[in-house]
């Protein structure tokens, strides 16, 4: 009978020695997994950093385009009027060309209307 009483006692001792570390290892594994794969884990952080880089590239492109437009607008202001810019804008708006102008059609853009004949550029 002594053997019967020691068996459950030994089983309890072994279970206590195994279950505690097993439970601790499970908790550590859970947090480690979600540290890497979770919604706010390292993989999500890497993905968001990639999106930030793309957004910064788009921002730099838009800023450069805006600065170019602001520079062109500055050249058309009354206090700082550039005659060449004024002539260019007038020709674009009136759809007219000078006899010495060379017109180059770029691919991907709609073809402009044919130039109107004015007294200064009759053939």
C-alpha positions in Angstrom: 0.0 0.0 0.0 2.9 2.3 0.4 3.5 2.1 -3.3 -0.1 3.1 -4.1 0.2 6.2 -2.0 3.5 7.3 -3.4 2.4 7.0 -7.0 -0.2 9.9 -6.9 2.1 12.0 -4.8 4.9 11.5 -7.4 2.5 12.2 -10.3 1.5 15.5 -8.6 5.1 16.5 -8.1 5.9 15.7 -11.8 2.8 17.6 -13.0 3.7 20.6 -10.9 7.3 20.6 -12.3 6.0 20.3 -15.9 2.8 22.4 -16.0 4.3 25.6 -14.6 7.2 25.8 -17.1 4.9 24.7 -19.9 2.4 27.4 -19.1 5.2 30.0 -18.9 6.6 28.9 -22.2 3.1 29.1 -23.8 2.7 32.7 -22.6 6.1 33.7 -23.8 5.4 32.0 -27.2 2.1 33.8 -27.5 3.6 37.3 -26.9 6.6 36.5 -29.1 4.3 35.5 -32.0 2.2 38.6 -31.7 5.3 40.8 -31.4 6.3 39.7 -34.9 3.0 38.9 -36.6 0.4 41.0 -34.8 -1.5 44.1 -35.9 1.2 46.3 -34.3 4.0 43.8 -34.7 7.3 44.1 -36.5 5.9 43.0 -39.8 3.2 45.7 -39.7 5.8 48.2 -38.7 7.9 47.3 -41.7 4.9 47.6 -44.0 4.0 51.0 -42.6 7.6 52.2 -43.0 7.4 51.2 -46.7 4.2 53.2 -47.1 5.8 56.2 -45.4 8.7 56.1 -47.9 6.3 56.0 -50.8 4.2 58.8 -49.4 7.3 60.9 -48.9 8.4 60.3 -52.5 4.9 61.5 -53.7 5.1 64.5 -51.4 8.5 65.5 -52.8 7.2 65.2 -56.3 4.1 67.3 -55.6 6.2 69.9 -53.8 8.5 70.2 -56.8 5.5 70.5 -59.1 4.0 73.2 -56.9 7.2 75.1 -56.8 7.4 75.0 -60.6 3.9 76.3 -60.8 4.5 79.1 -58.3 7.7 80.1 -60.2 5.7 80.4 -63.4 2.9 82.3 -61.7 5.5 84.7 -60.2 6.8 85.4 -63.7 3.2 86.5 -64.7 2.6 88.9 -61.9 2.2 92.6 -62.8 5.1 93.7 -60.7 7.5 91.1 -62.1 6.2 90.5 -65.7 8.4 88.4 -67.9 7.7 89.2 -71.6 8.7 85.7 -72.8 6.3 84.1 -70.3 3.6 86.5 -71.3 4.1 85.7 -75.0 4.2 82.0 -74.3 0.9 82.1 -72.3 -0.8 84.3 -75.0 0.2 81.9 -77.7 -1.1 78.9 -75.8 -4.4 80.6 -74.9 -4.9 82.0 -78.4 -3.7 78.8 -80.1 -1.4 80.7 -82.4 2.2 80.1 -83.5 5.0 82.3 -84.9 6.3 81.4 -88.4 9.7 80.5 -86.8 8.3 78.2 -84.1 8.9 74.5 -84.3 6.0 72.5 -82.9 6.8 69.1 -81.4 3.9 66.8 -80.5 4.6 64.7 -77.5 3.2 61.1 -77.2 0.4 60.6 -74.7 -0.9 64.2 -75.1 -3.9 65.2 -77.2 -3.0 66.8 -80.5 -3.5 70.6 -80.3 -5.9 72.4 -82.7 -4.2 73.6 -85.9 -2.8 77.1 -85.5 -4.9 80.0 -86.6 -3.6 82.2 -89.4 -3.0 85.7 -88.3 -1.7 88.6 -90.3 1.8 88.1 -88.9 2.1 84.4 -89.9 0.4 84.1 -93.3 2.2 81.7 -95.7 
